[in-house]
Amino acid sequence: MQGEGRLTGDWPLRCGLALLALLSVAPLLAWVYGLGEFSTWYWRVAAPALIVLVVAAVAIARNEAKAPLHRAIVAGAVGGFVGTIAYDLFRLPFLAGGLRLLAPIDSYGVLLLDAVGSSGRTGMAGWFFHFANGVCFGIAYAVIAAGRHWGWGIAWAMVLETATVATPFASLYGLTERPIIIGIAYLAHLPYGYAVGRFAQQPEATANMIRDFAPRFGTTILFTASALALLLWQRPWSTSAILATGEAVAPGPSAVIHGNGQMSPSWVRVPVGGCAAIRNDTDRPIDFAGTPVDPGTVGRVCFDHADVQRVKIGGRAWSGGFVIVDGEQDR
């Protein structure tokens, strides 16, 4: 019922927890605003904030007087986690039409690890960053609005997406000219907001549900199992032969366009004014970001302004790959 579990008092602590949670997205915001490298902001700001948030949550869990706040943190974390899964599942059908809606997640990993191309390691890092943001946004909401009607969770989700559209993220990732993509993003935030709002509306019921699911260390078990599943999916300890072929084209950013038109690695990262070596293993000339590359040759493709480019080969939906032209990367 609405109002059950409504938090009162402790505003400095609650606002501090919300701020720590919101700092999870600081690397992305700092990068799109040109305030420094993504990796620098992550390791110096976001990662320490996450550690402090976890330590604070453990300390609060051990303080019986703070039990309502602890339940709100649990409800926000679970709601954010479930909501992020719902957000991604909503977008899956659109991938069949060739809309690469999940692709930015891979870019986060490339930026976080300061890599020149994507791999299982960057994929793991990107998905961790994606889910960490979803969980932290849920916690930030719950420590402020626990006990309120779930509709406020949807309002919070709309604020998050509007913030994305209003920042340079939209132009940097080429979304400003693609209203359909933006519309899908808003719709996908509805299930995210509902999950966050619903779990936070009755934090005690959420905490009991987790306790029934796993009597001891319920949320820890949930997140650990999810991390192991992600680890097995991305396999960051190995490099496939196809990926190794693309990485070996030349020192620095490089990739291969295979006979089916797909690029490996699927992401390369260059500084502004930098170049990538692209080898054409198809049987026809290709146009890679405005540079012609003949069959069986290696083309040097250079970029002169910061953005994230989707490079298609022959216009096919799943062909080609992506290039991050990083204005913050040291040459």
N, C-alpha and C positions, 0 to 999 in steps of 0.2 A: 504494500500500500504506500502511496506517495506520502512522504513525510517521515516514514520510519527510517531511522539511521541518519536523520538530518544532523549535521555537525554544527556545533556552536562553540564559540570561543576559539582560543589557540590560533588566532588569525596570523600572527607573525610566523609561527611554525608552519602552518598550512600554506601560506604564500611562499615561504622559503622552499618547501617541498615542490610546489608547483613550478617555481622558477628552476629548480634543479632538473626537474623532468623536462621542461621546455628547452633546456640547453642541449638536449639531444640533437636538435635540428640546427644548432648554431653553425656547424661546419658548412652545411649546404647554403644557408642564408649568407654567411660571410663570403663564401666562394662566388655566389651569383652577384653579390654586390661589389666584388672586386676588392675585398678587404684582406685577402691572403689565401694561401693554399688550403684546400679542403683538409688535407692530412694534418697540417699544423694545427688547425682549429680543432680537429677531432681529438688528437692526442693531448693537447694542452687545455682544452675546455670541456668538450663533451665527455670524454672518457673519465676524467677526474670527477665530473658532476655525477655521472652514473654510479661511480664507486661510492661517493658520499651519499647519494640517494639510497643505495642498497644498505649501507651501514646505518643510516638514519632509520630505515624501515625495520631493520633487525632490532635496533635499540627501542623503537616504539613498540614492537611486538612483545618485548620483555617487560613493558610497563603496563600493568593492568589498568591504570588510570587512563591510558591512551588507547584502550581497546577499540572504541568507535573509530578512531583515526586509523588504526591498523586495519580494521575491516574495510574502510574506505580505500586504502591503498591496495589491498588484495582485490577488491571489486574493480578498481580502475585498471589494474594490471591484467586481470582476466578479461574484462570487457574490451580493453585495447587489443589484447592478443586475438580473441575471437573475432572482434570487429575487423582486424587487419586481414584475417583469413577470409571473412565474408567479402571484404572490399576486393581482394584479389580474385575470388571465385566469381564475383559479379562480372569482372572484366574478361574472364576466360573466353566466353563465346565470341567476343569481338576479335579475338586473335585469329579465329578461323577466316575472317575476312581480310586478314593481312595487317590489321592495326597492331603495331608493336607496342602495346600499352604497358607491358612489364619491362621494356628495355631500359628505362632510366635506372632501374634497380641495379643493373649491371654496371652502369656508369658510376654509381656511388662507390662501388667496391674498387674500381680502377682508381678513382680519386683518393679514396681513403688509404689505399696501400701505395699511392704515388707510383703506380705502374705505368708502363708504356703500352700495355695491351691487356685484354681480358683473359682470364684463366679460371680454373676451379677455385683458386685462392681468392681472386677478386670477386667471383660469384658468391662465395661464402660470406665475404665481408659485406658485399652489397645487400644481400638478403638479411644479414644480421642488423645492419643499419636500418633497413626498411622496417623490420619487426620491432626493433628497439624504439623507433619513433612512434609506431602505432601504440605500443605498450605505454610509453612515457606520456603521450598525449592523453591516454585514458587515465593515467594516474593524476596528471595535472587537472583534468576535469573533476575526478572523483573527490580529491582532497578539498576542493572548493564547493562542489555542488552535490555531494552524496545525499541521497534521500529525496532529491527533487524528481519531478516527473521526467520520464525518459525522453520526452520531446526536447528537453534542454540539451540532451546528448546530440540529437540531430542538429540543433542550432549550432552547437560547438563544432560539429563536423563541417557544417557549411562555412563557418568562420575559417576553419583550417584550409579548405579548398580556395576560398576567396583570397586568403593571404597568399596562397601559391600563385594565383592568377595575377594578383596585384604586384608581386615582386618581379625582378628581372628573370626569374626562373622561366616564366612563360615565353619570353622573347628568346632567351638563350637556348631553350629546347625547341624552338620553332612552333610554339603552340598558339601564338597570337593570331595566326592566320588559319587556324584549324578549330573553329567553334564546335564541331562535332566531338572532337577529342575532349575539349573542355566540358561539354555537356555530359559526356559519358563519365568524366571524373566526378562531376557533381552528383550524378545518379549513384555512382559507386560509393560515395560517401554516406548515402542514406543507410545502408545496412551497417556500415561502420558506426555511425552515430547512434543507431538504434541499439546495437550491442553494448556500446559504452554506456548509453543512458539507462538501458534496462538493467544491466548488472549493478550500476551505481545507485539505482533507485532504491534497491533493497540490499544494501551491503551485508547485512547480517545473514540474509538468505543465501547470498553468494558465497560468503565464507563457510556456511554450513554445507553447501553443495560441494565445495572443494574439499572440506574435511571428510565428507562421506565418500568422495571419490578416492581420496588418498589420506587416510587418518593422520599420517605424520608427514610433514614437509610437503603438503599438497601442491602448492604453487611451484616449489623447487622441482618436484618430480615432473610436473607439467612442462616447465620450460627446459629442463634437462633433456627430456625425451624429444622435445621438438628440435633442440640443438643437435642431438644425435641424428635425427632424421635428415636435417639439413646437411649435416656433415656427409652422410652416406650419399645424398643426392649430388652434391657438388664435388665430392672427392678431391679436396684441395691438395692432397698429398701426391697426386699423380698428374702427368701431362700426357694427353693423348698424342698419337703419332700425327694426326691432322693438325693439332695445335702447334706441335713442335715444328712442323714444316713451315707454318706461317711465321713463327718467331725467328726462324733461321734464315729468312730471305736476306736480311741485312742487319747490321748492328742498329739498335734503336727501334723506333716504331716501324713495324713491317707486318705484312699480311699477304695471304694468297687468295685469289679469287678462283674457286674450284669450278669444275665443268658444269655444275648445276647452278652456278652464279652466286653461291653463298661465299661469304668471307670468313677466313680463319686466321687469327682470332677475330671475333665478331666486333670487337671494339679496339681502336687504336687511339692513342693520346699523343698530341704534339703541342708544343708551345706556339704562340702566335708568331708567324714568320718561319715556323719549322716545317719539316717535310716528313712524309712517310714513304717507305718503299713498298710498292704494290706489285706483286707478280701475277700476271694473267695466265692462268692455266686452262682457260677456255679455248675453244677453236675459232673465236671471232674477236675482233677489236672491241674494247669496252671503253666507256667514258666514266672515269672515276673522278667525281667532283670537278668536272670541267677539264680534266687532263686525259687525253687519249693514251691508252696502253694497248699495244699490239699483242696478239697471241704469242705465248712463250717468252715474253720479255718482262723486264722489271721497270716499272715507271716510277719516277720520283714526283710525288704529288705534294705540293706546298700550299699552305693556308695562311691568309693574311689578316684575319680578324677572329676574335673570340666568339665561338658558338659551339653548339652540338649538332653535327650534321648527320642526317640519314642519307646514306648513299645507296641508291638502288641500281641494279645492273639490268638493263633491258626493260625496266619498268615493272618487273615481277615483284609481287608483294613481299615475299620472303627472301629475296635476293640481296646481295651486297651486305652491308654492315653499317657501322657508325664510327664517326670520328669526333673526338673531343678536342677542340682547339682551345687550349687552356691558357687564358690570359694571365694566370697566376703562376704558371709553371716556369721554373728557372730553366734557361736553355742550356 
